[in-house]
């Protein structure tokens, strides 16, 4: 049985100190490669500590590749000679060319998840990567083989600027069946990622237009508009969505909104505000709404409200969506639906562009949708993420963190908001959590604020919890890290250790 002196752990939390002790024994050979480690319950009893503490240590060891688990068998020490080179937490990583990895870059190497440099995290609550366990590899591979066998001639023909007709027809049928939208395939334009489609829209609508983006919101859209030389305005939001008064005050021509599933707040714009937004667009010449329906398929509860496009009578809504979340982030296929006047202008002005998605990917996705595989995958995806969300919420409710946390918008899909009661400032809290092996991002990071401007009241220490890539076996340990960082050194009498 492993035995360590936990009387003096220094500034480390007990689970961190235990992790370091076991890691050192594995690297020194004291614990042999392939040796089975004690069960969490047995080790906790032997050391006189909680099972959650041992779970936290095992979780870090697993995340960094020092141990591996076998279903229903337990944890085993990995072979140090076969491990990926992972430096201790906090050390800067240097790639082969001597340059550090870009901040926020995520690399999966076996059991190790490296994010933002070499740091290996127990849980990355900022990542929206698709869980590999849910991707339909076997069906996708079969579909690819069928396309290769049956579409050899078509695969060698350059696609039209808007994409191959088979995929556009599948998307139009899907939108009719599941979003209540009446769309002709010619209105559907395929592109490699929404960023590329944004750039096409700027060329179509003009750089002289003033483009509005939600605040808080998806910063990359604003960056694309700004880098393309278009004027940009940040438009505030309330509980019902984008503020119409700010659209008028800031003289916006084109507004980018996500009414069905706003990121990061998770709010859904009610039907009354949607009609107000459509009325705003119809009042001015050249006004348009870009309706970003990203992630709407993964909303786990609540009534689905009609899209803006489906209730638009004046042809002012440009609908956009992507397959990067429903399939995976590396399937760079997105699309937009243009109203008829813009559709005609697109073919007149921009038809010289080649479609940026390969024929092979387009035919594969078209068949995947047409044979019902995509619908089945979405249903499976919802069940998978609902189970994962419920596991994380259960871990929170069954921990001391429940007394310090308020959960908002847990039906919003693969993320929710959590406000933490703590004496720490946001920066200090996220640093303390990061030191414990959990990566966290505050809601305030998604706001555009003029220098020195205060954050909206009540928004401090509110965090966006992305759980799509978090493994269930480390959730309890990650929650313990969140709790210990919130308590700081001045624990209240009501907080349990």
GUTITI-78700 format. One line per 4 residues: their letters; for each residue x negated, y, z of C-alpha. Coordinates in Angstrom, 1 decimal. Example, Ala and Ser with C-alpha at 12.3 -4.5 7.8 and 13.67 -1.06 7.14 Angstrom:
BEGIN
as = -12.3,-4.5,7.8; -13.7,-1.1,7.1 $
This chain:
BEGIN
xxxx = 0.0,0.0,0.0; -1.3,3.5,-0.9; -2.1,5.5,2.2; -3.1,9.2,2.4 $
xxxx = -3.5,11.7,5.1; -0.8,14.3,4.6; -1.5,16.2,7.8; -3.4,19.0,6.0 $
xxxx = -2.2,19.7,2.4; -3.5,23.2,2.4; -1.3,25.6,0.3; 0.0,22.7,-1.8 $
xxxx = 3.5,21.3,-1.5; 3.4,17.7,-0.2; 4.5,16.2,-3.5; 1.8,18.2,-5.3 $
xxxx = -0.9,17.0,-2.8; 0.3,13.4,-3.2; 0.2,13.7,-7.0; -3.4,15.0,-6.7 $
xxxx = -4.4,12.1,-4.4; -3.0,9.4,-6.7; -4.4,11.1,-9.8; -7.9,11.1,-8.3 $
xxxx = -7.6,7.4,-7.4; -6.6,6.5,-10.9; -9.4,8.6,-12.5; -12.0,7.1,-10.1 $
xxxx = -10.9,3.6,-10.7; -9.7,3.0,-7.2; -6.3,2.3,-8.7; -7.0,0.0,-11.6 $
xxxx = -5.4,0.4,-15.1; -2.2,-1.5,-15.3; -1.9,-1.8,-11.5; 1.7,-1.4,-10.2 $
xxxx = 2.3,1.5,-7.9; 4.5,1.1,-4.8; 8.2,1.8,-5.3; 9.3,5.4,-4.5 $
xxxx = 11.2,4.2,-1.5; 8.4,2.0,-0.2; 5.8,4.7,-0.5; 8.0,7.2,1.1 $
xxxx = 8.6,5.0,4.1; 4.9,4.2,4.4; 3.9,7.9,4.4; 6.8,9.1,6.4 $
xxxx = 8.1,11.5,3.8; 11.2,11.8,1.7; 11.9,9.8,-1.5; 12.4,13.1,-3.4 $
xxxx = 8.9,14.1,-2.5; 7.5,10.8,-3.9; 9.7,11.2,-6.9; 8.2,14.7,-7.5 $
xxxx = 4.7,13.3,-7.4; 5.5,10.3,-9.7; 7.3,12.7,-12.0; 4.2,14.9,-12.4 $
xxxx = 2.0,11.8,-12.9; 4.3,10.5,-15.6; 4.5,13.8,-17.3; 0.7,14.1,-17.5 $
xxxx = 0.2,10.5,-18.6; -1.5,9.2,-15.5; 1.2,6.6,-14.9; 3.9,5.1,-17.0 $
xxxx = 7.2,3.5,-16.1; 8.9,0.3,-17.3; 12.7,0.0,-17.1; 13.7,-1.9,-14.0 $
xxxx = 10.1,-2.8,-13.2; 8.5,0.3,-11.7; 5.5,2.6,-12.2; 2.0,1.5,-13.4 $
xxxx = -1.3,3.2,-13.6; -2.4,4.2,-17.1; -5.9,3.5,-18.5; -8.0,6.7,-18.1 $
xxxx = -10.0,5.9,-21.2; -6.8,5.8,-23.3; -5.3,9.0,-21.8; -4.9,12.2,-23.8 $
xxxx = -7.3,14.9,-22.6; -5.2,16.8,-20.1; -6.9,19.3,-17.9; -5.7,20.1,-14.3 $
xxxx = -2.8,22.5,-14.1; -3.7,26.1,-14.7; -6.8,25.5,-16.8; -6.9,27.0,-20.2 $
xxxx = -6.9,24.5,-23.1; -9.2,24.9,-26.1; -8.4,23.2,-29.3; -11.0,21.6,-31.5 $
xxxx = -11.9,24.9,-33.1; -12.3,26.6,-29.8; -9.1,28.6,-29.9; -6.4,28.3,-27.3 $
xxxx = -3.0,27.2,-28.4; -0.3,29.8,-29.0; 1.8,30.7,-25.9; 5.0,28.7,-25.9 $
xxxx = 3.8,26.1,-28.4; 5.0,22.6,-27.4; 3.0,19.5,-28.3; 4.2,15.9,-27.5 $
xxxx = 1.3,13.5,-27.0; 2.6,10.1,-25.7; 4.0,10.8,-22.2; 2.4,14.2,-22.0 $
xxxx = 4.3,17.4,-22.8; 2.0,20.3,-23.4; 3.7,23.7,-23.4; 2.1,27.1,-23.7 $
xxxx = -1.5,25.9,-23.8; -2.6,22.7,-22.0; -0.2,23.0,-19.1; 1.6,19.7,-18.6 $
xxxx = 5.1,20.3,-17.1; 7.2,18.0,-15.0; 10.2,19.8,-16.6; 10.4,22.5,-19.2 $
xxxx = 13.7,24.3,-18.7; 12.9,26.8,-21.5; 12.7,24.2,-24.3; 15.5,23.6,-26.6 $
xxxx = 13.8,20.7,-28.4; 16.1,17.8,-29.4; 15.7,14.7,-27.3; 14.1,12.0,-29.5 $
xxxx = 16.4,9.4,-27.9; 19.4,10.8,-29.6; 18.2,11.2,-33.2; 19.8,8.6,-35.5 $
xxxx = 16.5,7.3,-36.9; 17.8,4.0,-38.2; 20.8,5.6,-40.1; 18.7,8.5,-41.4 $
xxxx = 16.1,6.1,-42.7; 18.7,3.9,-44.4; 20.2,7.0,-46.0; 16.8,8.1,-47.2 $
xxxx = 16.2,4.7,-48.8; 19.6,4.8,-50.6; 18.8,8.3,-52.0; 15.4,7.2,-53.2 $
xxxx = 17.0,4.2,-54.9; 20.0,5.8,-56.5; 19.0,9.5,-57.1; 15.6,9.1,-58.8 $
xxxx = 16.5,11.2,-61.8; 18.3,13.9,-59.8; 15.4,14.2,-57.4; 13.2,15.4,-60.2 $
xxxx = 15.6,18.2,-61.3; 15.1,21.6,-59.7; 18.1,22.6,-57.6; 20.2,25.7,-58.3 $
xxxx = 19.4,28.8,-56.2; 22.2,28.1,-53.7; 21.3,24.4,-53.3; 22.5,21.1,-54.7 $
xxxx = 26.3,20.9,-55.2; 26.7,17.6,-53.3; 25.5,19.2,-50.1; 27.5,22.4,-50.5 $
xxxx = 30.6,20.3,-51.1; 29.9,18.2,-47.9; 29.4,21.4,-45.9; 32.6,23.0,-47.3 $
xxxx = 34.6,19.8,-46.4; 33.0,19.8,-42.9; 33.9,23.4,-42.3; 37.5,22.8,-43.4 $
xxxx = 38.0,19.7,-41.2; 36.2,20.9,-38.0; 36.2,24.7,-38.1; 39.4,25.5,-40.0 $
xxxx = 37.6,27.4,-42.7; 38.7,27.5,-46.4; 35.4,27.7,-48.3; 34.5,26.9,-51.9 $
xxxx = 31.2,25.2,-52.4; 29.9,28.1,-54.5; 30.1,30.3,-51.5; 27.7,28.1,-49.5 $
xxxx = 24.0,29.1,-49.8; 21.4,26.6,-48.5; 18.0,27.8,-47.1; 15.1,26.5,-45.1 $
xxxx = 16.0,28.0,-41.7; 18.1,31.0,-40.7; 15.1,33.3,-40.7; 14.8,32.9,-44.5 $
xxxx = 18.5,33.5,-44.9; 18.3,36.7,-42.9; 15.7,37.9,-45.3; 18.0,37.2,-48.3 $
xxxx = 20.8,39.1,-46.6; 18.6,42.2,-46.1; 17.8,42.1,-49.8; 21.5,41.6,-50.6 $
xxxx = 22.9,44.3,-48.3; 20.0,46.7,-48.4; 17.3,48.0,-46.1; 19.2,51.3,-45.7 $
xxxx = 21.8,49.6,-43.7; 21.5,49.7,-39.9; 21.6,46.2,-38.5; 22.9,45.6,-35.0 $
xxxx = 22.0,42.7,-32.7; 23.4,41.5,-29.4; 21.7,42.6,-26.2; 21.0,40.3,-24.5 $
xxxx = 20.5,38.0,-27.4; 18.3,36.1,-29.9; 15.2,38.3,-30.3; 13.9,36.6,-33.4 $
xxxx = 16.8,38.0,-35.6; 15.9,41.5,-34.6; 12.2,40.8,-35.4; 13.1,39.6,-38.9 $
xxxx = 15.2,42.7,-39.6; 12.5,45.0,-38.3; 9.7,43.3,-40.2; 11.7,43.5,-43.4 $
xxxx = 11.9,47.3,-42.9; 15.6,47.5,-41.9; 16.8,49.8,-39.1; 17.8,47.9,-36.0 $
xxxx = 20.0,48.8,-33.0; 20.5,46.8,-29.8; 24.2,46.6,-28.9; 25.3,45.9,-25.4 $
xxxx = 27.8,43.2,-24.4; 30.5,42.8,-21.8; 32.3,39.6,-20.6; 34.3,39.5,-23.9 $
xxxx = 31.4,39.9,-26.3; 29.9,42.7,-28.4; 31.0,46.3,-27.4; 32.9,48.0,-30.2 $
xxxx = 32.3,51.5,-28.8; 28.5,51.0,-29.1; 28.9,49.9,-32.7; 30.5,53.2,-33.5 $
xxxx = 28.2,55.3,-31.3; 25.0,53.8,-32.9; 26.3,54.0,-36.4; 25.8,50.2,-37.2 $
xxxx = 26.6,49.0,-40.7; 26.0,45.2,-40.2; 26.4,43.5,-36.8; 24.9,40.1,-36.0 $
xxxx = 27.0,38.2,-33.5; 27.5,34.7,-32.0; 31.1,34.8,-30.8; 31.7,31.1,-30.4 $
xxxx = 28.8,30.3,-28.3; 26.6,33.3,-27.3; 23.0,32.7,-26.4; 21.9,33.1,-23.7 $
xxxx = 25.0,34.0,-21.6; 27.2,31.2,-23.0; 30.2,33.6,-23.3; 32.9,32.9,-25.9 $
xxxx = 34.5,36.0,-27.5; 38.3,35.9,-27.0; 40.6,36.2,-30.0; 41.6,39.8,-29.1 $
xxxx = 38.0,41.0,-29.3; 37.5,39.1,-32.5; 40.3,41.0,-34.2; 38.9,44.3,-32.8 $
xxxx = 35.6,43.4,-34.4; 37.2,42.6,-37.7; 39.1,45.9,-37.5; 35.8,47.8,-37.0 $
xxxx = 34.3,46.1,-40.1; 37.3,47.0,-42.3; 37.2,50.7,-41.3; 33.9,51.5,-43.0 $
xxxx = 32.6,51.0,-46.5; 29.7,48.5,-46.5; 30.3,47.2,-43.0; 29.7,43.5,-42.5 $
xxxx = 29.7,40.9,-39.7; 27.1,38.1,-39.6; 28.8,35.4,-37.7; 26.1,33.1,-36.3 $
xxxx = 27.8,29.8,-35.3; 24.6,28.2,-34.0; 25.1,25.4,-31.5; 28.9,25.8,-31.5 $
xxxx = 29.3,22.0,-32.1; 27.7,21.3,-28.8; 30.0,23.3,-26.6; 31.0,20.7,-24.0 $
xxxx = 34.4,22.1,-22.8; 37.0,24.7,-23.3; 39.3,25.4,-26.2; 37.6,26.1,-29.6 $
xxxx = 38.6,29.5,-30.9; 38.9,30.1,-34.7; 35.8,31.5,-36.4; 35.8,35.1,-37.5 $
xxxx = 35.4,33.9,-41.1; 38.6,31.9,-40.9; 40.7,34.9,-39.8; 38.9,37.5,-41.9 $
xxxx = 41.3,39.0,-44.5; 39.0,41.7,-45.9; 36.0,39.7,-46.9; 33.6,41.2,-44.3 $
xxxx = 32.3,38.1,-42.5; 29.1,36.3,-43.5; 29.1,32.9,-41.7; 25.8,31.2,-40.8 $
xxxx = 25.0,27.9,-39.2; 22.1,25.4,-39.1; 21.3,21.7,-38.6; 18.2,22.3,-36.5 $
xxxx = 20.1,21.7,-33.2; 22.6,19.1,-34.3; 19.9,17.0,-36.0; 16.4,18.2,-34.9 $
xxxx = 14.3,21.4,-35.1; 12.1,20.0,-37.8; 15.0,19.5,-40.2; 14.8,23.0,-41.6 $
xxxx = 18.2,23.2,-43.3; 20.5,26.1,-42.7; 23.3,27.7,-44.7; 25.4,30.8,-45.0 $
xxxx = 28.9,31.3,-46.4; 29.2,34.5,-48.4; 32.6,36.3,-49.0; 33.4,36.4,-52.7 $
xxxx = 32.2,40.0,-53.5; 28.9,39.3,-51.9; 28.7,35.9,-53.5; 29.0,37.5,-57.0 $
xxxx = 26.4,40.0,-56.0; 24.0,37.3,-54.8; 24.2,35.4,-58.1; 23.7,38.6,-60.1 $
xxxx = 20.8,39.9,-58.0; 19.0,37.0,-56.3; 19.6,33.9,-58.4; 16.0,34.0,-59.5 $
xxxx = 15.0,32.6,-56.1; 14.4,28.9,-55.9; 16.2,26.9,-53.2; 13.7,26.5,-50.4 $
xxxx = 14.9,23.0,-49.3; 13.8,19.9,-51.2; 16.2,17.9,-53.2; 15.4,14.8,-51.2 $
xxxx = 16.4,16.4,-47.9; 19.5,17.9,-49.4; 20.8,14.7,-51.0; 20.0,12.8,-47.8 $
xxxx = 22.0,15.2,-45.6; 24.8,15.3,-48.2; 25.2,11.5,-48.0; 24.8,11.5,-44.2 $
xxxx = 27.7,14.0,-44.0; 29.9,12.4,-46.7; 29.9,8.9,-45.2; 31.0,10.1,-41.8 $
xxxx = 27.6,9.5,-40.1; 27.2,13.2,-39.2; 30.6,13.3,-37.4; 29.7,10.2,-35.4 $
xxxx = 26.4,11.7,-34.6; 28.0,14.9,-33.3; 30.3,12.9,-31.1; 27.4,10.8,-29.7 $
xxxx = 25.4,14.0,-29.2; 28.1,15.6,-27.1; 28.4,12.6,-24.9; 24.7,12.3,-24.5 $
xxxx = 24.2,16.0,-23.5; 27.3,16.0,-21.3; 25.8,13.0,-19.3; 22.5,14.8,-19.1 $
xxxx = 24.1,18.1,-17.9; 26.2,16.3,-15.3; 23.1,14.5,-14.0; 21.3,17.8,-13.6 $
xxxx = 24.3,19.5,-11.9; 24.6,16.5,-9.6; 21.0,16.7,-8.7; 21.5,20.4,-7.8 $
xxxx = 24.6,19.9,-5.8; 23.0,17.0,-3.8; 20.0,19.1,-2.9; 19.3,22.0,-0.5 $
xxxx = 19.2,24.2,-3.6; 23.0,24.1,-3.8; 23.1,26.6,-0.9; 21.0,29.0,-2.9 $
xxxx = 22.3,28.6,-6.4; 25.3,29.8,-8.4; 26.0,28.1,-11.7; 27.6,29.9,-14.7 $
xxxx = 28.8,28.8,-18.1; 28.0,25.1,-17.6; 30.3,24.3,-20.5; 28.2,26.3,-22.9 $
xxxx = 26.3,23.4,-24.5; 22.7,22.5,-23.8; 22.1,25.4,-21.4; 23.7,27.2,-18.5 $
xxxx = 22.9,30.1,-16.2; 21.8,29.7,-12.6; 21.4,32.6,-10.2; 19.0,31.9,-7.3 $
xxxx = 19.2,33.6,-3.9; 15.6,34.2,-2.9; 13.4,36.9,-1.3; 11.0,36.6,-4.2 $
xxxx = 11.0,38.9,-7.2; 11.6,37.2,-10.6; 8.0,37.2,-11.6; 6.8,35.7,-8.3 $
xxxx = 9.6,33.1,-8.3; 8.8,31.9,-11.9; 5.1,31.8,-11.0; 5.8,29.7,-7.9 $
xxxx = 8.0,27.3,-9.9; 5.4,27.0,-12.7; 2.8,26.1,-10.1; 5.1,23.3,-9.1 $
xxxx = 5.3,22.0,-12.6; 8.5,23.5,-13.8; 8.8,26.1,-16.6; 11.6,28.6,-16.2 $
xxxx = 12.8,31.8,-18.1; 14.9,34.5,-16.6; 17.9,36.0,-18.3; 16.3,39.4,-18.1 $
xxxx = 13.7,38.2,-20.7; 16.5,38.2,-23.3; 17.4,41.9,-22.8; 16.0,44.7,-24.8 $
xxxx = 15.4,47.6,-22.4; 13.9,51.0,-22.9; 10.6,51.3,-20.9; 11.4,51.9,-17.3 $
xxxx = 15.2,51.2,-17.6; 16.6,49.0,-14.9; 18.2,45.6,-15.5; 22.0,45.4,-15.3 $
xxxx = 23.2,45.0,-11.8; 23.4,41.4,-10.5; 21.3,40.0,-13.4; 18.0,39.7,-11.4 $
xxxx = 16.9,36.2,-10.5; 19.4,34.7,-13.0; 17.8,32.0,-15.1; 18.6,30.3,-18.4 $
xxxx = 18.5,26.5,-17.8; 17.8,24.6,-21.0; 18.2,20.9,-20.3; 18.1,19.3,-23.7 $
xxxx = 14.6,17.9,-23.4; 14.5,17.3,-19.6; 14.3,13.6,-18.7; 16.8,12.4,-16.1 $
xxxx = 14.3,10.6,-14.0; 12.5,13.9,-13.1; 15.6,16.1,-12.5; 15.7,15.6,-8.7 $
xxxx = 12.0,16.4,-8.4; 12.4,19.5,-10.6; 15.3,20.7,-8.5; 13.2,20.2,-5.4 $
xxxx = 10.5,22.5,-7.0; 13.2,25.2,-7.6; 14.3,25.0,-4.0; 10.9,25.1,-2.4 $
xxxx = 9.9,28.1,-4.5; 13.1,29.9,-3.5; 12.7,29.3,0.2; 9.1,30.8,0.3 $
xxxx = 7.4,30.8,3.7; 10.3,32.3,5.6; 12.7,29.4,5.6; 16.1,30.1,7.0 $
xxxx = 17.5,27.8,9.7; 20.1,26.5,7.4; 17.6,25.3,4.7; 16.5,21.7,5.0 $
x = 13.0,20.5,4.0 $
